[in-house]
Amino acid sequence: ENVGKPIAFLWADALRDFVDKPSNIDETSNMTTTIEPIVQQYISPIVETLLPPIYSDEPFEDRKSVFQAHLSPVHSKEDVQLVVNKLKENKKIANATHNIIWDEKRNAILADCDDDGETAASGRMLHLMEIADVKNVLVVVSRWFGGILLHNDRFKHINNATRIILINHGYINK
């Protein structure tokens, strides 16, 4: 409904309506329950407009384990958190056995990774990203364990998923 409208005017109107509304003791005692829906109504579209684009590659399977890579251009820790939270809104991704996260923001001199229990996986992603000199990007590889141990093959699949999504979106050349 409010897509493309300046948000400052929407906030000003909402505050003006709230302040102009006659008040009595009963209303102010329920103020938090009145304000929360109003704030959520305006914050959700703001978050959606601030959210960087998220790209997901097709999942692939090896011995019943499924791997899927997700990529988003990021420029701050806040971007990273927004993207990770948005990805985890998807129940399938949130329930993945492992979500291996690696983001690189060299302009901010920040690199961070999270193995999510998949020991050393993000360190290998880091190595790939450093060799490729990839900057300002978040890569999340989701893995759903299929019951069969993949041993070192899992690292090959995680790195391949990372490499393929980076190639598909122009961050590295074939």
N, C-alpha and C positions, 0 to 999 in steps of 0.2 A: 504494500500500500504506500509506503513512504520511500521506496527505492528511488535514489537520485535526488531527493530533496535535501537541502542543507539541514544537518542535524541540530545545529544551534537554534534554529527557529522552532523546531519541534520541542526541544528542551524548554525554551522560553515559554512557549504556549502551555506546556504541561505544568510548569512552575506557576505561571500566571493563574491558570485554572485552580491549582491547589491553594494558592494564597488567597484568591478572591472568594473561595468557597467559605460560607459562614461556618464558624466553628463553635462548638460547645464542649463541655467537659467530656461527655460520652465519646465524641468523635476523636478527641486527642488521646484518649486511653487506648483506642484501637488503631493508632496512627501507623504502627509498623505493618499491620496487616493490610492497610490501605495503600501504603507507599510501595511495598514489594511488587505487586503486580504492575504498577505504573512503571517502576524502574525496569523490570524485566521486559516490559513491552518495548521500551526504547533501547535497552542495552543489547538485546538479541540481534537486531539489525546492524548495530554498530560492530559487534563482534564478527558477524558474517561479512561485512565490508572490509574489515581489517584482516581477515583470514587469507593467507596466501593460497594460490591455487595448489591443489593436491592431485597428483597423477598416480595411478596404480597400474602396474603391469598385470598381464594374465598370470594366474597361478600355475605352477608346474609341480609335478609329483615324482617322487622317487621312493620306492618301497613303502608306499602308503603315507610317507611324510609329504606335506604340501608346503611350498614356499611361495611367497608373493612379496614383491618389492613395491614400495610407495616412495614418491619423491615430491619435495616441495622446495621452491626457492625461498630462502629465509635471510633475514638481515638483522635479527636480534634474538635474544633468548625468549622474548615474549612471542615472537613468531613461532619459534620451535614449540613452545608450550601450547599455543593455540592449535597448531597442526596436530601435535600428539593427542591433545584432548579431543579434537574433531575425529581423528582416526579411531580413537577408543570409544567413541559414541556408537560405532558399528560393533554390535555384539560379537560378531565372528572374529574381528581383529582383536577386540578386548579379551576374548577367550583363547587367543592363540597361545600355544605352549610357550613360545618365546617371541617377543617383539624386539629385535636387535636394532638399536637406534644409533645413528652416527650423523652428526651435523658439523659443518665446517663454516666458520665465519671468520676468515683470515683478516678481513678489514677490522674486525673487533678483537683480533688476536685471541680467538676462542676456538677451542675444539673440544667436543664432548662426545662421549659414547656410553652406551649402556648395553651390556650383554644380555640382561634379563635372564640370567641363569645359563645362557649358552656360552660357556667359558671360552674366552679369547676370540670370540667371533667378531666383536666390534673392533678389536685391535687389528684384525686382518682387513676389515673394511677400511680402517684408518690408513693402513699401508697402501691399499689400492687407490684411495682418494688422494693421498700425498703424491704417489707416482704420477697420477693423472692430472695433478695440480688443479683439482676441483675446488671451487670457492662458493660460499654463500648458498649452500644446499643442504637439505636434510634428507637422509635416506633411512627408511625404516623397512626392515625385512621381517615379515611375519612368518613364523614356522609353526605348523600344526603337526605334532609328533604322531606318527602312524603306528607306533608299537614296535617297530624294528629299528635297532640301533644302526645309525649310518656311519658312525665313527668319523674319520677325517673327511669323508665325502660330504658331510653337512657343511663344512667350511667352503668346499668347492662350490656347492649350490648357493650358499649365502653370497659369496663373492661374485658368482656368475649373475645372480639376480641383481646385485648392486651394479655390476658393469653394464648389463643389458639395459637397465632403466636409465643409466647415465648416457649411454649411446643413443637410446630412443628419444631422449629429450635434449640432445645436442651438447651435453656437458663434456663428452669425450668423443674422439673420432674412432671409427672402427679400426 
